[in-house]
Amino acid sequence: MTTQQTISEKEPREAGPWKDAWRSFKKSKVSLVGAGIVIVFVILAIFAPWIAPQGINEQNLSERLQAPSSAHWFGTDDFGRDIFSRVLYGARISLWVGFFSVIGSILIGSLLGILAGYYGKWVDTIISRFFDIMLAFPSILLAISIVAVLGPSLQNALIAIAIVNIPNFGRLIRSKVLSIKQEEYITAAKAIGMADTRILFKHILPNSMAPVIVQGTLAIATAIIEAAALGFLGLGAQAPTPEWGKMLADARVYLVNAPWTMIFPGVAIMLTVLGFNLMGDGLRDALDPKMKN
Amino acid sequence: MRKKSLMLAALVMVLSVILAACGGSSDKSSDSSKDSGGGTLIYGRGGDSVSLDPAAVTDGESFAVTQNVFETLIRFAEKDTTLEPGLAKEWKISDDGLTYTFTLQEGVKFHDGTDFNAEAVVKNFDRWLDGDADKFPYFQSMFGGFRGEDTAVIKEVKADGDNTVVITLNQPQAPFLKNLAMSPFGIASPTAVEKEGDKFGDNPVGTGPFEFVSWKRNDSVTIKKFADYWKKGLPKVDEVVFKSIPDNSARLNALKTGEIDLATGISPSDASSVEADSNLQLIERPSLNVGYLGMTVTRKPFDDKKVRQAVNYAIDKEALISAFYEGKADVATNPMPPAVSGFNEEISAYPYDPEKAKELLKEAGYDGSKALELWAMPVPRPYMPDGQKIAEAIQKNLEDVGIKTKIVSYEWATYLEKAAKGEADMFLLGWTGDNGDADNFLYTLLDEQSIGSNNYTYFKNSETHKLLLEAQKETDEDKRNELYKKAQEIFHDEAPWVPLAYSTPLLAGKSTIKNFYPHPTGSDIFDTIEIK
């Protein structure tokens, strides 16, 4: 604590809001741990092909269901594949799905949210009721039905998760836009004849980003769990893709005989989700203390 | 605000605890021993029946029930497919093999009180003969066709007095008696058939040891002891409930918790845990099946024999069997299992030889640009406990020789329907013999006349067609076996399938279950089974 304070005292005070946020973020050890976990997983995901001792589908049926050993750190699965390698590649898939599904939700959710919040009236009514309808469904059920329509695959699972999360971002942005719209600088911008689109993208959008970043980080955690759930149900990644949820589903049969087939993908899901949640909490405290309830 | 939501959360928790408690108390386990009579047998299986009118279906789960409600003129012995008197106590065959005279059991009654006699038998045959392939698909494939058709085996069926039935054939059929003993040809009450019409499959009435009580779709079928059953002292149990539990481990769990008494479709990997449990017994069903990978020969690239042979070389069958059948199977060499008479022992399976496979693919000019569909069964079957896993291993084997595949699966009924239409490139499937005859494998699965019903590969070959038809008419056992052996050689060379395994299906029951002998055909009669 003391060293951190001395550092911050040394730094000049001119820093903008982002620097402020970083200062407050790094004060919390827990969020640093979260960020650390996330970074480790991102590195593992990026360098998986170099780190992994085996490919994702190198079957060796004579070595199936072997307990963890020096040759296979996490043991082998029912096809004699190296679980360590598969968990590493699984990180790629989970992070990819988590990240891009959330980006998708943010893009579409923001657009709809801005329209609803800025123009109000019937536009708002339609979009908000649409969000309400979507939120009325349990999210996993909605995701399952979307996948059922599109057909089971990793890509469609990503799309389904993105769609399911749209209303969360939409409503967030909408409420933010509603409050920013009342600010004097917006009135000023309008008074000097600035175009709507310019006001929206130059002033309103940047000012509503903070809660979106926080929500986005937390949503990645949820998206990873949802992707795993879809994979577990056989609606997400298809064999032989080493998606963690799919790995769990395949391991279910060997729960008693070969628990390592289940433990490692399970722990991987738990750790990444924990990492994103802790990081998200830290970001929330740093970026938008008001969001704390 | 905060307080309110806390209260709400607390309320939800309390409610869910109460609900969970209610659920627990209503979940009674079946305690059969407390009943004064034979008790209830709850039989867990992987899927529900399609219809309970046996003549209308071909699937094993339907026969599993109807086998207990209906009886056939001739039946199989308790443990194998030797023939025994059923509703007919004796029979005579004319020298030309064209006239069969059956003398019926006396004093037999249908569950609805109708008398069983020659007239009832004739009415049943008339019903089938006047039907069509849509209504009675199995009749079509076992007896060649319907009344008046050129291919039809049965010419006419007549009553001679009250207790004698005479069946005249158009042409001799060697497995005729075996065919008659098959579950689909159980004798139904003519009164009930007339009364129920198309609904007969929902309300079956036969002469069997058990009468039908109720059917909750996708859940359970209940049958109870028929008090006036003609074999005195049978059945031993009062009631049998067929419960559908699709997931293998869930079914085994239900057995362990006592929710069911007997479970079919035990995963080979669970065998050791059943054996270790002193409350349970592991039961092996005698093997009469073959699991295979079919290639639809009307689709590219499988129209080329070399590609089909390459696939045969590419798959490591030994490894598959030791991994996914845990040794409870043998590598298949022919489209029929060794227990069936006429099996060709001189043929050995294609060895695992990826290099040879690549060579053949090259010769065939296969470019591998398009990913082929590899269909995997969604449900565990006796001949293949886990189709998905086997598909995944095969996918890897094929990838190694340069064949790209995509694993596809459909809901079971859709899977069969689409495969029958020839929509799959490659598909996993299998067959459990229904009468223990070679005809019920080779002709049923690979003859051109079976295209559209059970020949999913659309394989057509004039030579095997001739051999198989000849074998149907040949009554000399040795000559007949020769014909089948020759046909198997051609099937081996033409390779429309990769025969994978002859498996020993596993069942598990409570240790209190006595006198249960699973039948090789997969249709068990629960008349002698006891719970002690």
Contacts between the chains, C-beta under 8 A, distances in Angstrom:
chain1	res1	chain2	res2	distance
A	57	B	396	5.8
A	57	B	399	7.6
A	59	B	393	6.4
A	59	B	396	4.7
A	61	B	316	7.3
A	61	B	319	4.0
A	61	B	320	7.3
A	61	B	322	7.0
A	61	B	323	4.4
A	61	B	393	6.8
A	62	B	319	6.9
A	62	B	322	7.8
A	64	B	323	5.6
A	78	B	323	7.2
A	78	B	389	6.7
A	79	B	323	7.7
A	79	B	389	7.8
A	79	B	392	6.6
A	79	B	393	6.3
A	79	B	396	7.4
A	80	B	323	8.0
A	238	B	407	6.5
A	239	B	388	7.2
A	239	B	391	7.7
A	239	B	392	4.7
A	239	B	395	7.3
A	239	B	407	5.7
A	240	B	392	6.0
A	240	B	395	7.0
A	240	B	396	7.2
A	252	B	249	7.0
A	253	B	248	7.7
A	253	B	249	6.0
A	253	B	267	6.8
A	253	B	269	6.5
A	254	B	269	7.3
A	256	B	273	6.8
A	257	B	269	6.9
A	293	B	2	7.4
